[in-house]
């Protein structure tokens, strides 16, 4: 149905190539790869701030009171629920690929057609648990990491530093990455990178023991590295020739074709 794409042949291989490439870039940067559940309980969704704010946008199994994840941020960050880390264990870096599920209730019109806005899509996520004194330095590092991926893919992009009114209520600072769509003649968001400071840590009781032996709330950060549908669309548009689609050089070893 609408909002549930199917990829086949070389399209499916390109999708798989992007996932592998993103994960390899993330792990090379020090992020530990995780495979996580695609459904979470209510406490997990509340802990990362999806509930109650986005309850109407999440798919909910009322029988078992479980939610399909809208992002890997939810299960990955919840791995550290009720954890007290030693200060020398910080930072914690994690990455995961998952399908993501969103109802997108109320979305309609030409701007949500095609790969623009889907009920199910693939995404690779990065998550960090940081010392409060270093979280904003880490945020800038995450921005540079996402930039490096887009530069290797040679896609036209821009970075927006969001104002308070455009950020989610969980975030203290968010950067959005957008790729230009030549077909639609507009910019499409392909990543958000955020510092939540202690918001999630407070809900999850995620702490670290400082040098004085006192328990302190950690800072959590996350970002898309990257969201697949719009990156795929960006490649199809920006690498189109009269003979067909040219595969970005960094992906050819993953695809097996060019």
N, C-alpha and C positions, 0 to 999 in steps of 0.2 A: 504494500500500500504506500500511499504518499508519506514521505519522510523516512522510509526504510530502503536505502539504496542497495543494489546488487552490483557487484563488480565481477567481471569474468575475463578469462584469458590474460592478455597483457595488462589490462587494467587491474586485475586482482594481483598480479605479480608486482606491479608498480606500487600498489598499496602495501603489500608485504615488505617490499624493499624499503619504503619510507619508514615503516615501523622498526625494522632492523637497524637502519641507519641512525635513526633518532636514539634508539637504545644504546647503540655502540658509541655514539658521541657522548651520551650522558655518562655511561660507565667509564669511558676514558677520562672524563672530568672528575671522577671520584665518587659518583653516585652508585650505590649498591642496588642491583636490580631485584625487584620483588614480583612475584605473581600473587595476586590478591583476589578475594571474592568479589563477585559482581553484584551481590546483594548485601545489605547491612541492616542492622537493627536500628530501632528508633534512637537509642542512646548514642550510637555512632554518628548518625546524621545530625543530631543535636550538638554533639561535641565539636564538630567542625563548622557549625553555623548554618547548615542547609535547612535545618528546622529551628524555629517555625517559619523562617523567612520565605523559603522556597517550597513549602509543602505542596502547594497546588501545581508545581511544575515537576514533581517527582512521581514516578510510577510506584504505586503502593499496593502490596499484597496484603489485604485486610485480614485474611485468614491467619497468616503467621506474623502479621505486623512487621513485614520486611519491606525495604525500599531498594529498587534498582538504583545503582550508583549514577549520579550525574557527572562524576569525575573520579579518577583514582585518588585524588586528594583525600577523599573520605576514608576509605579503608587503610590507606598508607599512613596517614596521620594518626589514626586510631590504634595503630600498632604500638604506639608509645603512650597510650592511656594509662594513668596511674603509675607511671614510671618515674623513678628518681635517678637521674644520671649523675655520675661524677663529673665535675667541671672539665676534667681532662678528656672526657668522652665526647665533648662537643667540638666541632659540629657533627651532627648526624645527617648524612645525605642519602636519599632514597629516590629511586625511579621505578616506574611501572607502566606497562602498556595495559589498557583495558578498553573494551567497548564502553560507551557512555550513553545514558538513556535520559531523555528530557521530553516532557509532554509538549512544551512550547505552546501552552494554551493561550489563545488570543492572538497568535501570530498568523498573519495572512497577508496576501498581496504579492506582487512580482518580486519584491526584495527577499522573500523567503523561499523562492522556488529553487529547483535543482539542488546543488550541494550547499546552498547558503545556510539553511536551518533545517536540521534533521531531528527525528525522534531517536535514532540510534546512529552513533558515529564512533570512530576510533580515535584515540588520543594517547599520547605518551606524556606522562607527568613527572615533574621533579619536585621533591619536598625536602625542606631543610629544617632541622631543629638547631637553633643557634643561641649563643650567649647574647643577652640583651645589648651588651656593649659592641657587638660585632654584627648585629643583624642587618643594619643598613649598608654596611660594606658588603655583606653577603648578597643583599638584594641587587646592588650594582653589578656584582659578579655574575648573578643569574641573568641580568639583562645582557651583559657582554656574551654570555654563553649562547643565548638564543640568537643574538646578532650574528655570531660566528656560523651558526647553522644556516641562516638565511643567506648569508654572504657566500657560503659554499654552494648553496642551491642557485645562487645568482638570480634571486627573485627581487623585484622592486618592493621596498618596504619602508615604513615609517614607524616611529615610536611616539606614543602619546603618554605624557604624565597626567594622570586623571585628577580632576578637582574632586573635592569632597562629595559633591552632589552626584557625581557619576560613578563613585566607587560603591561596592557592596558594604553593608554595615559592619562586616567583620574585618575589613581591611583598614590599615593605617596609611598605606601608600601602595598604589598600583600603577604599573606601566602596561599599556596595551601595545601590541605589535599588530600592524595592519599590512596586508599585501594588496597591491593595486590590481583590480580586475579590469582588463582592457575591454572585455565584452560588456560589462555593466557600467564602465566608466565611473567606478567608485572604489573606495577602500574597504577591504573586508578584514575583520579581526581574525587573527590566527593564533594569538597567544595573549594571556594576561599573566603578569608576574607580580606577586603581592607579598607584602610583609604584614602579618596579622598581629605583630607584637605579642601581647599576652592573651589576646581574646580567646583563641582556641586552647591555649595551654591552661587557662583558668578553668574552662569547662571540662577539659580532659584531665586536670590535675597532673600535668606534665611539668616536672620540675627537675632542677639540678642542685647538687650540693656545692655551695661555693667554698672558697678557700678557708672561710671561717667556720665551716661545718653547718651553715644555715641553708635551709631549702628555699630556693628561689624559683619563680616561674620562668620557664624558657620562652624564647620567641620562636614562632613557627612561620615559615615562608613556603610558598609553592608557586609553580608556574607550568604552563603548557609548553612542552618541548618535543613535539608540537601537536596541534590539532590537525588531523589528517584531511578531512574533506576539502577545506579551503586551500590547503597547501597543494593538494592534488589538482584542484581547479586552477590554481595559479600556474602550475607546471604546464597543464594542458593549454592554457591561454598564452603564456609567455614563451613557450618553446615550440609553438606551432609554425610549421613551414608549409610550402606548397606540396611537399611530398609526404607530410604527416607530422607526427610529434617527435622531436628530438629529446632523448632522455638526458637529464643533467649528468655531467661527467661523474660526479661523486656517487651516483646511483647505479652506474652501469655494471659495476662488479656485483651488485646485489641483484640486479634484474636479469643479467645474462643476455641482454639485448640493448641496442642503442637507438 
